[in-house]
């Protein structure tokens, strides 16, 4: 993104544009999959009537419904994460993280980040993907090998961006806090910052 680190990530125009692009894409995907259910049904009905004749059987309808439902679910999940990114980017600055020592092409989603309140400790996190994610895998592999920027608190939620790219990747703790209130090991300032970003409750 830029050479200078603004007070918050959203103060970087490139970051704002990247988030707006992610928001547009997530909204477009949700709209597409929402319309796909009636669209697939109409198209399948027309093809079936012209090629076979008669009513569309249930064994043809069921897979179409399943595909649409999966698409809607993944798109809604992505849109929810893009919304959460906005809170993170509006509160936390970008920080540079050097390349990870070990790069595992088969498991690029799982890695560890420093605990903000105890830098000698690590927090296990997982990068989120949606669908097959070929571009996502390539971006994560590059980020692990070349370093990346991140904003957020790995104990609650992080936005990651490969260096020199405008791609935003949502990252969550592998073992999220399931109870309300400030967890042990999280100082008050970090807790309040996470609450302001909407990633702690």
C-alpha positions as CSV (number, residue, x, y, z in Angstrom):
1,X,0.0,0.0,0.0
2,X,1.9,3.3,0.8
3,X,5.4,3.7,2.1
4,X,4.1,5.7,5.1
5,X,1.9,4.1,7.7
6,X,-1.2,6.3,8.4
7,X,-2.8,6.4,11.8
8,X,-5.4,3.9,10.7
9,X,-5.4,1.7,7.6
10,X,-8.5,3.4,6.2
11,X,-6.5,6.7,6.0
12,X,-4.6,5.1,3.1
13,X,-6.5,5.8,-0.1
14,X,-5.4,2.5,-1.6
15,X,-6.9,0.6,1.3
16,X,-10.2,2.4,1.0
17,X,-10.4,1.6,-2.7
18,X,-9.5,-2.0,-2.0
19,X,-12.2,-2.3,0.6
20,X,-14.8,-0.6,-1.7
21,X,-13.9,-3.0,-4.4
22,X,-14.3,-6.0,-2.1
23,X,-17.7,-4.7,-0.9
24,X,-18.9,-4.3,-4.5
25,X,-17.7,-7.8,-5.4
26,X,-19.4,-9.4,-2.4
27,X,-22.6,-7.6,-3.1
28,X,-22.5,-8.5,-6.8
29,X,-21.8,-12.2,-5.9
30,X,-24.7,-12.3,-3.4
31,X,-27.0,-10.7,-5.9
32,X,-25.9,-13.2,-8.6
33,X,-26.5,-16.3,-6.4
34,X,-29.8,-14.9,-5.2
35,X,-31.0,-14.6,-8.7
36,X,-29.5,-17.9,-9.8
37,X,-32.1,-20.1,-8.1
38,X,-35.0,-18.9,-10.3
39,X,-32.6,-18.4,-13.2
40,X,-31.3,-21.9,-13.2
41,X,-34.8,-23.3,-12.8
42,X,-36.1,-21.4,-15.8
43,X,-33.1,-22.3,-18.0
44,X,-33.3,-26.0,-17.0
45,X,-37.0,-26.1,-17.6
46,X,-36.7,-24.6,-21.1
47,X,-33.8,-27.0,-22.0
48,X,-35.6,-30.0,-20.6
49,X,-38.9,-29.2,-22.4
50,X,-37.1,-28.6,-25.7
51,X,-34.8,-31.7,-25.5
52,X,-36.8,-34.3,-23.5
53,X,-40.3,-32.9,-23.0
54,X,-42.6,-33.0,-20.0
55,X,-42.1,-31.6,-16.5
56,X,-38.6,-31.0,-15.0
57,X,-37.9,-34.0,-12.6
58,X,-36.9,-33.5,-9.0
59,X,-33.5,-35.1,-9.5
60,X,-32.6,-32.2,-11.8
61,X,-34.1,-29.5,-9.6
62,X,-32.3,-30.6,-6.4
63,X,-28.7,-30.1,-7.6
64,X,-29.7,-26.6,-8.9
65,X,-31.1,-25.6,-5.5
66,X,-28.0,-27.0,-3.7
67,X,-25.6,-25.1,-6.0
68,X,-27.5,-21.9,-5.5
69,X,-27.8,-22.4,-1.7
70,X,-24.0,-23.0,-1.4
71,X,-23.3,-19.9,-3.5
72,X,-25.7,-17.7,-1.4
73,X,-24.1,-19.1,1.8
74,X,-20.5,-18.4,0.8
75,X,-21.5,-14.9,-0.6
76,X,-23.3,-13.9,2.6
77,X,-20.3,-15.1,4.6
78,X,-17.9,-13.1,2.5
79,X,-20.2,-10.0,2.8
80,X,-20.2,-10.3,6.6
81,X,-16.4,-10.5,6.7
82,X,-16.1,-7.5,4.4
83,X,-18.3,-5.6,6.8
84,X,-16.1,-6.7,9.7
85,X,-13.0,-5.6,7.8
86,X,-14.4,-2.0,7.7
87,X,-14.4,-1.8,11.5
88,X,-10.8,-3.2,11.7
89,X,-9.4,-0.9,9.0
90,X,-11.0,2.1,10.6
91,X,-9.4,1.5,14.0
92,X,-6.0,-0.2,13.4
93,X,-3.0,0.9,11.3
94,X,-1.2,-1.3,8.8
95,X,1.8,-3.1,10.2
96,X,4.5,-5.0,8.2
97,X,5.0,-8.6,9.0
98,X,8.2,-10.3,7.5
99,X,8.0,-13.5,5.5
100,X,7.1,-16.6,7.5
101,X,10.0,-19.0,8.1
102,X,8.1,-22.0,6.9
103,X,5.9,-22.0,3.8
104,X,3.5,-25.0,3.5
105,X,1.8,-24.9,0.1
106,X,-0.8,-27.4,1.2
107,X,-1.8,-25.5,4.3
108,X,-1.3,-21.8,3.5
109,X,-4.3,-20.8,5.6
110,X,-2.9,-21.6,9.0
111,X,0.0,-19.7,10.6
112,X,0.9,-17.7,13.7
113,X,1.1,-14.0,14.5
114,X,2.6,-12.2,17.5
115,X,0.4,-11.5,20.5
116,X,0.2,-7.6,20.7
117,X,0.5,-7.7,24.5
118,X,3.3,-10.3,24.7
119,X,5.4,-10.3,21.5
120,X,7.2,-13.4,22.6
121,X,3.9,-15.3,22.3
122,X,2.2,-16.4,19.2
123,X,-1.5,-16.6,18.2
124,X,-2.6,-19.3,15.8
125,X,-4.8,-17.8,13.1
126,X,-6.5,-19.0,9.9
127,X,-7.0,-17.0,6.7
128,X,-10.6,-17.2,5.4
129,X,-11.4,-18.2,1.8
130,X,-14.6,-18.6,-0.2
131,X,-15.1,-21.3,-2.7
132,X,-12.2,-22.9,-4.6
133,X,-10.0,-19.8,-4.0
134,X,-7.3,-20.3,-6.6
135,X,-6.4,-16.6,-6.6
136,X,-6.7,-16.6,-2.8
137,X,-4.2,-19.4,-2.5
138,X,-1.7,-17.7,-4.9
139,X,-2.0,-14.5,-2.8
140,X,-1.5,-16.3,0.5
141,X,1.5,-18.2,-0.8
142,X,3.1,-15.0,-2.0
143,X,2.3,-13.2,1.3
144,X,3.8,-16.0,3.3
145,X,7.0,-16.1,1.2
146,X,7.5,-12.3,0.7
147,X,5.9,-10.8,3.8
148,X,2.6,-8.9,4.2
149,X,0.9,-6.0,5.9
150,X,-1.8,-6.6,8.5
151,X,-4.2,-4.5,10.6
152,X,-6.1,-5.7,13.7
153,X,-5.5,-7.9,16.7
154,X,-4.9,-11.6,15.9
155,X,-6.7,-12.6,19.1
156,X,-9.9,-11.2,17.7
157,X,-9.6,-10.5,14.0
158,X,-7.2,-9.2,11.3
159,X,-7.1,-8.0,7.8
160,X,-4.1,-9.1,5.8
161,X,-2.8,-7.8,2.5
162,X,0.0,-9.2,0.4
163,X,2.7,-6.6,-0.2
164,X,2.1,-4.5,-3.2
165,X,-1.4,-5.8,-3.8
166,X,-4.8,-4.3,-3.2
167,X,-6.3,-7.7,-2.1
168,X,-7.8,-7.8,1.4
169,X,-7.9,-11.2,3.2
170,X,-9.9,-11.8,6.4
171,X,-8.0,-13.6,9.2
172,X,-9.5,-15.0,12.4
173,X,-8.0,-16.7,15.5
174,X,-8.0,-20.4,15.1
175,X,-9.4,-20.7,18.6
176,X,-11.7,-17.7,19.0
177,X,-12.9,-16.4,22.4
178,X,-16.3,-17.9,23.1
179,X,-17.1,-16.0,26.3
180,X,-18.0,-12.4,26.7
181,X,-15.8,-9.9,28.6
182,X,-12.1,-9.2,28.5
183,X,-10.0,-12.4,28.2
184,X,-7.0,-13.1,30.4
185,X,-3.8,-11.8,28.9
186,X,-5.6,-8.9,27.0
187,X,-4.9,-5.5,28.5
188,X,-7.6,-2.9,28.8
189,X,-6.4,-0.7,26.0
190,X,-6.2,-3.6,23.5
191,X,-9.7,-4.8,24.7
192,X,-11.2,-1.3,24.2
193,X,-9.6,-1.0,20.7
194,X,-11.0,-4.4,19.7
195,X,-14.4,-3.4,20.9
196,X,-14.3,-0.2,19.0
197,X,-13.4,-2.2,15.9
198,X,-16.4,-4.5,16.5
199,X,-14.3,-7.7,16.8
200,X,-14.7,-8.1,20.6
201,X,-17.9,-8.2,22.7
